[in-house]
Structure formats: structure tokens, C-alpha cells
Amino acid sequence: MERSLDEDQADDVTVIDLAGKTTFADYMVVASGRNTRHIAAIAMKLSERMKEAGIRGVEIEGLAQCDWVLVDAGDIIVHLFRPEVRTFYNIEKMWGLDQPDSASRLSA
């Protein structure tokens, strides 16, 4: 999955290990896209690659606006944000992580 995000030039990819911390997923991935079109393309390609890898029931939410898109693959959840939206919600902090440095620089 990280390779897919790298290939699609997602920025500031953060993987959060949730095993033993919650029951809804084992991993959460947070990444940024440069704009709404970039985020939509990342989400669609990621979903296709997951399905090709045999992951069933992949769902995408938020494609209408593409400010914050969620790709739900059961045990793996991927959040794709526009940088300013990611800074606003700062979901990494919820799990005890700091936001990537470049996201902080974008908001400055």
C-alpha cells in the first residue's frame, strides 16, 4: 500500500499501527495530496490495487469533495487529505503522533 501511495506521489505518508489499540482496524495510513484531483486519483488507484491484491469490500467515502477521502479496506484504513484540511483535523495527534513537518510548513 505504501508503494502504491509513493507511486502516485502522495505526500507525508504516515502509517499508524493500531493493533491492540482499537477493534476497527489494525493499521491507519494518513497521507496528503496536492489538490482535489490528485487526491481523487490516489484514492481510485489505491482502491483498484487493493482489489487486484484480493482485498474484498474496499469502500471509498468523500470523493464528492475530495478534501478528506477515506479508503476503508477493513483492517486497513487510509485517510487522504488536502494539506490544510490535514493540518486542521490533525488525526495523527489523536494516536499520539506528531504531524509531518511539511504539513506544519504548509500552514505557516
MODELLER restraints for C-alpha pairs under 7 A, 6 or more apart:
rsr = mdl.restraints
at = mdl.atoms
rsr.add(forms.Gaussian(group=physical.xy_distance, feature=features.Distance(at['CA:4:A'], at['CA:46:A']), mean=6.42, stdev=0.5))
rsr.add(forms.Gaussian(group=physical.xy_distance, feature=features.Distance(at['CA:5:A'], at['CA:42:A']), mean=6.98, stdev=0.5))
rsr.add(forms.Gaussian(group=physical.xy_distance, feature=features.Distance(at['CA:8:A'], at['CA:42:A']), mean=6.00, stdev=0.5))
rsr.add(forms.Gaussian(group=physical.xy_distance, feature=features.Distance(at['CA:10:A'], at['CA:31:A']), mean=6.18, stdev=0.5))
rsr.add(forms.Gaussian(group=physical.xy_distance, feature=features.Distance(at['CA:10:A'], at['CA:32:A']), mean=5.73, stdev=0.5))
rsr.add(forms.Gaussian(group=physical.xy_distance, feature=features.Distance(at['CA:10:A'], at['CA:33:A']), mean=5.38, stdev=0.5))
rsr.add(forms.Gaussian(group=physical.xy_distance, feature=features.Distance(at['CA:11:A'], at['CA:31:A']), mean=5.83, stdev=0.5))
rsr.add(forms.Gaussian(group=physical.xy_distance, feature=features.Distance(at['CA:11:A'], at['CA:32:A']), mean=4.90, stdev=0.5))
rsr.add(forms.Gaussian(group=physical.xy_distance, feature=features.Distance(at['CA:11:A'], at['CA:33:A']), mean=6.05, stdev=0.5))
rsr.add(forms.Gaussian(group=physical.xy_distance, feature=features.Distance(at['CA:12:A'], at['CA:31:A']), mean=5.50, stdev=0.5))
rsr.add(forms.Gaussian(group=physical.xy_distance, feature=features.Distance(at['CA:12:A'], at['CA:32:A']), mean=6.17, stdev=0.5))
rsr.add(forms.Gaussian(group=physical.xy_distance, feature=features.Distance(at['CA:12:A'], at['CA:100:A']), mean=6.19, stdev=0.5))
rsr.add(forms.Gaussian(group=physical.xy_distance, feature=features.Distance(at['CA:13:A'], at['CA:29:A']), mean=6.95, stdev=0.5))
rsr.add(forms.Gaussian(group=physical.xy_distance, feature=features.Distance(at['CA:13:A'], at['CA:30:A']), mean=5.74, stdev=0.5))
rsr.add(forms.Gaussian(group=physical.xy_distance, feature=features.Distance(at['CA:13:A'], at['CA:31:A']), mean=4.40, stdev=0.5))
rsr.add(forms.Gaussian(group=physical.xy_distance, feature=features.Distance(at['CA:14:A'], at['CA:29:A']), mean=5.62, stdev=0.5))
rsr.add(forms.Gaussian(group=physical.xy_distance, feature=features.Distance(at['CA:14:A'], at['CA:30:A']), mean=5.15, stdev=0.5))
rsr.add(forms.Gaussian(group=physical.xy_distance, feature=features.Distance(at['CA:14:A'], at['CA:31:A']), mean=6.34, stdev=0.5))
rsr.add(forms.Gaussian(group=physical.xy_distance, feature=features.Distance(at['CA:15:A'], at['CA:27:A']), mean=6.93, stdev=0.5))
rsr.add(forms.Gaussian(group=physical.xy_distance, feature=features.Distance(at['CA:15:A'], at['CA:28:A']), mean=5.91, stdev=0.5))
rsr.add(forms.Gaussian(group=physical.xy_distance, feature=features.Distance(at['CA:15:A'], at['CA:29:A']), mean=4.51, stdev=0.5))
rsr.add(forms.Gaussian(group=physical.xy_distance, feature=features.Distance(at['CA:15:A'], at['CA:30:A']), mean=6.53, stdev=0.5))
rsr.add(forms.Gaussian(group=physical.xy_distance, feature=features.Distance(at['CA:16:A'], at['CA:27:A']), mean=5.68, stdev=0.5))
rsr.add(forms.Gaussian(group=physical.xy_distance, feature=features.Distance(at['CA:16:A'], at['CA:28:A']), mean=5.06, stdev=0.5))
rsr.add(forms.Gaussian(group=physical.xy_distance, feature=features.Distance(at['CA:16:A'], at['CA:29:A']), mean=6.12, stdev=0.5))
rsr.add(forms.Gaussian(group=physical.xy_distance, feature=features.Distance(at['CA:17:A'], at['CA:26:A']), mean=6.26, stdev=0.5))
rsr.add(forms.Gaussian(group=physical.xy_distance, feature=features.Distance(at['CA:17:A'], at['CA:27:A']), mean=4.85, stdev=0.5))
rsr.add(forms.Gaussian(group=physical.xy_distance, feature=features.Distance(at['CA:17:A'], at['CA:28:A']), mean=6.66, stdev=0.5))
rsr.add(forms.Gaussian(group=physical.xy_distance, feature=features.Distance(at['CA:18:A'], at['CA:25:A']), mean=6.54, stdev=0.5))
rsr.add(forms.Gaussian(group=physical.xy_distance, feature=features.Distance(at['CA:18:A'], at['CA:26:A']), mean=4.75, stdev=0.5))
rsr.add(forms.Gaussian(group=physical.xy_distance, feature=features.Distance(at['CA:18:A'], at['CA:27:A']), mean=5.16, stdev=0.5))
rsr.add(forms.Gaussian(group=physical.xy_distance, feature=features.Distance(at['CA:18:A'], at['CA:28:A']), mean=6.89, stdev=0.5))
rsr.add(forms.Gaussian(group=physical.xy_distance, feature=features.Distance(at['CA:19:A'], at['CA:26:A']), mean=4.57, stdev=0.5))
rsr.add(forms.Gaussian(group=physical.xy_distance, feature=features.Distance(at['CA:19:A'], at['CA:27:A']), mean=6.97, stdev=0.5))
rsr.add(forms.Gaussian(group=physical.xy_distance, feature=features.Distance(at['CA:25:A'], at['CA:74:A']), mean=6.38, stdev=0.5))
rsr.add(forms.Gaussian(group=physical.xy_distance, feature=features.Distance(at['CA:25:A'], at['CA:75:A']), mean=4.20, stdev=0.5))
rsr.add(forms.Gaussian(group=physical.xy_distance, feature=features.Distance(at['CA:25:A'], at['CA:76:A']), mean=5.75, stdev=0.5))
rsr.add(forms.Gaussian(group=physical.xy_distance, feature=features.Distance(at['CA:25:A'], at['CA:77:A']), mean=6.83, stdev=0.5))
rsr.add(forms.Gaussian(group=physical.xy_distance, feature=features.Distance(at['CA:26:A'], at['CA:75:A']), mean=5.03, stdev=0.5))
rsr.add(forms.Gaussian(group=physical.xy_distance, feature=features.Distance(at['CA:26:A'], at['CA:76:A']), mean=6.11, stdev=0.5))
rsr.add(forms.Gaussian(group=physical.xy_distance, feature=features.Distance(at['CA:27:A'], at['CA:75:A']), mean=6.39, stdev=0.5))
rsr.add(forms.Gaussian(group=physical.xy_distance, feature=features.Distance(at['CA:27:A'], at['CA:76:A']), mean=4.88, stdev=0.5))
rsr.add(forms.Gaussian(group=physical.xy_distance, feature=features.Distance(at['CA:27:A'], at['CA:77:A']), mean=6.40, stdev=0.5))
rsr.add(forms.Gaussian(group=physical.xy_distance, feature=features.Distance(at['CA:28:A'], at['CA:76:A']), mean=5.80, stdev=0.5))
rsr.add(forms.Gaussian(group=physical.xy_distance, feature=features.Distance(at['CA:28:A'], at['CA:77:A']), mean=4.81, stdev=0.5))
rsr.add(forms.Gaussian(group=physical.xy_distance, feature=features.Distance(at['CA:28:A'], at['CA:78:A']), mean=5.78, stdev=0.5))
rsr.add(forms.Gaussian(group=physical.xy_distance, feature=features.Distance(at['CA:29:A'], at['CA:77:A']), mean=6.19, stdev=0.5))
rsr.add(forms.Gaussian(group=physical.xy_distance, feature=features.Distance(at['CA:29:A'], at['CA:78:A']), mean=4.59, stdev=0.5))
rsr.add(forms.Gaussian(group=physical.xy_distance, feature=features.Distance(at['CA:29:A'], at['CA:79:A']), mean=6.12, stdev=0.5))
rsr.add(forms.Gaussian(group=physical.xy_distance, feature=features.Distance(at['CA:30:A'], at['CA:78:A']), mean=5.87, stdev=0.5))
rsr.add(forms.Gaussian(group=physical.xy_distance, feature=features.Distance(at['CA:30:A'], at['CA:79:A']), mean=4.79, stdev=0.5))
rsr.add(forms.Gaussian(group=physical.xy_distance, feature=features.Distance(at['CA:30:A'], at['CA:80:A']), mean=6.09, stdev=0.5))
rsr.add(forms.Gaussian(group=physical.xy_distance, feature=features.Distance(at['CA:31:A'], at['CA:79:A']), mean=6.33, stdev=0.5))
rsr.add(forms.Gaussian(group=physical.xy_distance, feature=features.Distance(at['CA:31:A'], at['CA:80:A']), mean=5.06, stdev=0.5))
rsr.add(forms.Gaussian(group=physical.xy_distance, feature=features.Distance(at['CA:31:A'], at['CA:81:A']), mean=6.36, stdev=0.5))
rsr.add(forms.Gaussian(group=physical.xy_distance, feature=features.Distance(at['CA:32:A'], at['CA:80:A']), mean=5.41, stdev=0.5))
rsr.add(forms.Gaussian(group=physical.xy_distance, feature=features.Distance(at['CA:32:A'], at['CA:81:A']), mean=4.71, stdev=0.5))
rsr.add(forms.Gaussian(group=physical.xy_distance, feature=features.Distance(at['CA:32:A'], at['CA:82:A']), mean=5.60, stdev=0.5))
rsr.add(forms.Gaussian(group=physical.xy_distance, feature=features.Distance(at['CA:32:A'], at['CA:83:A']), mean=5.73, stdev=0.5))
rsr.add(forms.Gaussian(group=physical.xy_distance, feature=features.Distance(at['CA:33:A'], at['CA:39:A']), mean=5.01, stdev=0.5))
rsr.add(forms.Gaussian(group=physical.xy_distance, feature=features.Distance(at['CA:33:A'], at['CA:80:A']), mean=6.76, stdev=0.5))
rsr.add(forms.Gaussian(group=physical.xy_distance, feature=features.Distance(at['CA:33:A'], at['CA:81:A']), mean=6.11, stdev=0.5))
rsr.add(forms.Gaussian(group=physical.xy_distance, feature=features.Distance(at['CA:33:A'], at['CA:82:A']), mean=5.50, stdev=0.5))
rsr.add(forms.Gaussian(group=physical.xy_distance, feature=features.Distance(at['CA:33:A'], at['CA:83:A']), mean=6.98, stdev=0.5))
rsr.add(forms.Gaussian(group=physical.xy_distance, feature=features.Distance(at['CA:34:A'], at['CA:82:A']), mean=6.29, stdev=0.5))
rsr.add(forms.Gaussian(group=physical.xy_distance, feature=features.Distance(at['CA:35:A'], at['CA:82:A']), mean=6.02, stdev=0.5))
rsr.add(forms.Gaussian(group=physical.xy_distance, feature=features.Distance(at['CA:36:A'], at['CA:66:A']), mean=4.99, stdev=0.5))
rsr.add(forms.Gaussian(group=physical.xy_distance, feature=features.Distance(at['CA:36:A'], at['CA:67:A']), mean=6.32, stdev=0.5))
rsr.add(forms.Gaussian(group=physical.xy_distance, feature=features.Distance(at['CA:36:A'], at['CA:82:A']), mean=7.00, stdev=0.5))
rsr.add(forms.Gaussian(group=physical.xy_distance, feature=features.Distance(at['CA:39:A'], at['CA:66:A']), mean=6.27, stdev=0.5))
rsr.add(forms.Gaussian(group=physical.xy_distance, feature=features.Distance(at['CA:39:A'], at['CA:80:A']), mean=6.45, stdev=0.5))
rsr.add(forms.Gaussian(group=physical.xy_distance, feature=features.Distance(at['CA:40:A'], at['CA:63:A']), mean=6.31, stdev=0.5))
rsr.add(forms.Gaussian(group=physical.xy_distance, feature=features.Distance(at['CA:40:A'], at['CA:66:A']), mean=6.22, stdev=0.5))
rsr.add(forms.Gaussian(group=physical.xy_distance, feature=features.Distance(at['CA:43:A'], at['CA:71:A']), mean=6.74, stdev=0.5))
rsr.add(forms.Gaussian(group=physical.xy_distance, feature=features.Distance(at['CA:47:A'], at['CA:58:A']), mean=6.51, stdev=0.5))
rsr.add(forms.Gaussian(group=physical.xy_distance, feature=features.Distance(at['CA:57:A'], at['CA:73:A']), mean=6.48, stdev=0.5))
rsr.add(forms.Gaussian(group=physical.xy_distance, feature=features.Distance(at['CA:58:A'], at['CA:71:A']), mean=6.96, stdev=0.5))
rsr.add(forms.Gaussian(group=physical.xy_distance, feature=features.Distance(at['CA:58:A'], at['CA:72:A']), mean=5.64, stdev=0.5))
rsr.add(forms.Gaussian(group=physical.xy_distance, feature=features.Distance(at['CA:58:A'], at['CA:73:A']), mean=4.59, stdev=0.5))
rsr.add(forms.Gaussian(group=physical.xy_distance, feature=features.Distance(at['CA:59:A'], at['CA:71:A']), mean=5.80, stdev=0.5))
rsr.add(forms.Gaussian(group=physical.xy_distance, feature=features.Distance(at['CA:59:A'], at['CA:72:A']), mean=5.11, stdev=0.5))
rsr.add(forms.Gaussian(group=physical.xy_distance, feature=features.Distance(at['CA:59:A'], at['CA:73:A']), mean=6.61, stdev=0.5))
rsr.add(forms.Gaussian(group=physical.xy_distance, feature=features.Distance(at['CA:60:A'], at['CA:70:A']), mean=5.64, stdev=0.5))
rsr.add(forms.Gaussian(group=physical.xy_distance, feature=features.Distance(at['CA:60:A'], at['CA:71:A']), mean=4.60, stdev=0.5))
rsr.add(forms.Gaussian(group=physical.xy_distance, feature=features.Distance(at['CA:60:A'], at['CA:72:A']), mean=6.27, stdev=0.5))
rsr.add(forms.Gaussian(group=physical.xy_distance, feature=features.Distance(at['CA:61:A'], at['CA:69:A']), mean=5.71, stdev=0.5))
rsr.add(forms.Gaussian(group=physical.xy_distance, feature=features.Distance(at['CA:61:A'], at['CA:70:A']), mean=5.15, stdev=0.5))
rsr.add(forms.Gaussian(group=physical.xy_distance, feature=features.Distance(at['CA:61:A'], at['CA:71:A']), mean=6.64, stdev=0.5))
rsr.add(forms.Gaussian(group=physical.xy_distance, feature=features.Distance(at['CA:62:A'], at['CA:68:A']), mean=6.10, stdev=0.5))
rsr.add(forms.Gaussian(group=physical.xy_distance, feature=features.Distance(at['CA:62:A'], at['CA:69:A']), mean=4.55, stdev=0.5))
rsr.add(forms.Gaussian(group=physical.xy_distance, feature=features.Distance(at['CA:62:A'], at['CA:70:A']), mean=6.43, stdev=0.5))
rsr.add(forms.Gaussian(group=physical.xy_distance, feature=features.Distance(at['CA:63:A'], at['CA:69:A']), mean=6.08, stdev=0.5))
rsr.add(forms.Gaussian(group=physical.xy_distance, feature=features.Distance(at['CA:67:A'], at['CA:81:A']), mean=5.68, stdev=0.5))
rsr.add(forms.Gaussian(group=physical.xy_distance, feature=features.Distance(at['CA:67:A'], at['CA:82:A']), mean=5.41, stdev=0.5))
rsr.add(forms.Gaussian(group=physical.xy_distance, feature=features.Distance(at['CA:67:A'], at['CA:85:A']), mean=6.61, stdev=0.5))
rsr.add(forms.Gaussian(group=physical.xy_distance, feature=features.Distance(at['CA:68:A'], at['CA:79:A']), mean=6.83, stdev=0.5))
rsr.add(forms.Gaussian(group=physical.xy_distance, feature=features.Distance(at['CA:68:A'], at['CA:80:A']), mean=5.60, stdev=0.5))
rsr.add(forms.Gaussian(group=physical.xy_distance, feature=features.Distance(at['CA:68:A'], at['CA:81:A']), mean=4.55, stdev=0.5))
rsr.add(forms.Gaussian(group=physical.xy_distance, feature=features.Distance(at['CA:68:A'], at['CA:82:A']), mean=6.73, stdev=0.5))
rsr.add(forms.Gaussian(group=physical.xy_distance, feature=features.Distance(at['CA:69:A'], at['CA:79:A']), mean=5.85, stdev=0.5))
rsr.add(forms.Gaussian(group=physical.xy_distance, feature=features.Distance(at['CA:69:A'], at['CA:80:A']), mean=5.06, stdev=0.5))
rsr.add(forms.Gaussian(group=physical.xy_distance, feature=features.Distance(at['CA:69:A'], at['CA:81:A']), mean=6.52, stdev=0.5))
rsr.add(forms.Gaussian(group=physical.xy_distance, feature=features.Distance(at['CA:70:A'], at['CA:78:A']), mean=5.71, stdev=0.5))
rsr.add(forms.Gaussian(group=physical.xy_distance, feature=features.Distance(at['CA:70:A'], at['CA:79:A']), mean=4.77, stdev=0.5))
rsr.add(forms.Gaussian(group=physical.xy_distance, feature=features.Distance(at['CA:70:A'], at['CA:80:A']), mean=6.39, stdev=0.5))
rsr.add(forms.Gaussian(group=physical.xy_distance, feature=features.Distance(at['CA:71:A'], at['CA:77:A']), mean=5.88, stdev=0.5))
rsr.add(forms.Gaussian(group=physical.xy_distance, feature=features.Distance(at['CA:71:A'], at['CA:78:A']), mean=4.98, stdev=0.5))
rsr.add(forms.Gaussian(group=physical.xy_distance, feature=features.Distance(at['CA:71:A'], at['CA:79:A']), mean=6.52, stdev=0.5))
rsr.add(forms.Gaussian(group=physical.xy_distance, feature=features.Distance(at['CA:72:A'], at['CA:78:A']), mean=6.44, stdev=0.5))
rsr.add(forms.Gaussian(group=physical.xy_distance, feature=features.Distance(at['CA:83:A'], at['CA:103:A']), mean=6.06, stdev=0.5))
rsr.add(forms.Gaussian(group=physical.xy_distance, feature=features.Distance(at['CA:84:A'], at['CA:107:A']), mean=6.45, stdev=0.5))
rsr.add(forms.Gaussian(group=physical.xy_distance, feature=features.Distance(at['CA:87:A'], at['CA:103:A']), mean=6.40, stdev=0.5))
rsr.add(forms.Gaussian(group=physical.xy_distance, feature=features.Distance(at['CA:90:A'], at['CA:99:A']), mean=6.73, stdev=0.5))
rsr.add(forms.Gaussian(group=physical.xy_distance, feature=features.Distance(at['CA:92:A'], at['CA:98:A']), mean=6.17, stdev=0.5))
rsr.add(forms.Gaussian(group=physical.xy_distance, feature=features.Distance(at['CA:92:A'], at['CA:99:A']), mean=6.09, stdev=0.5))
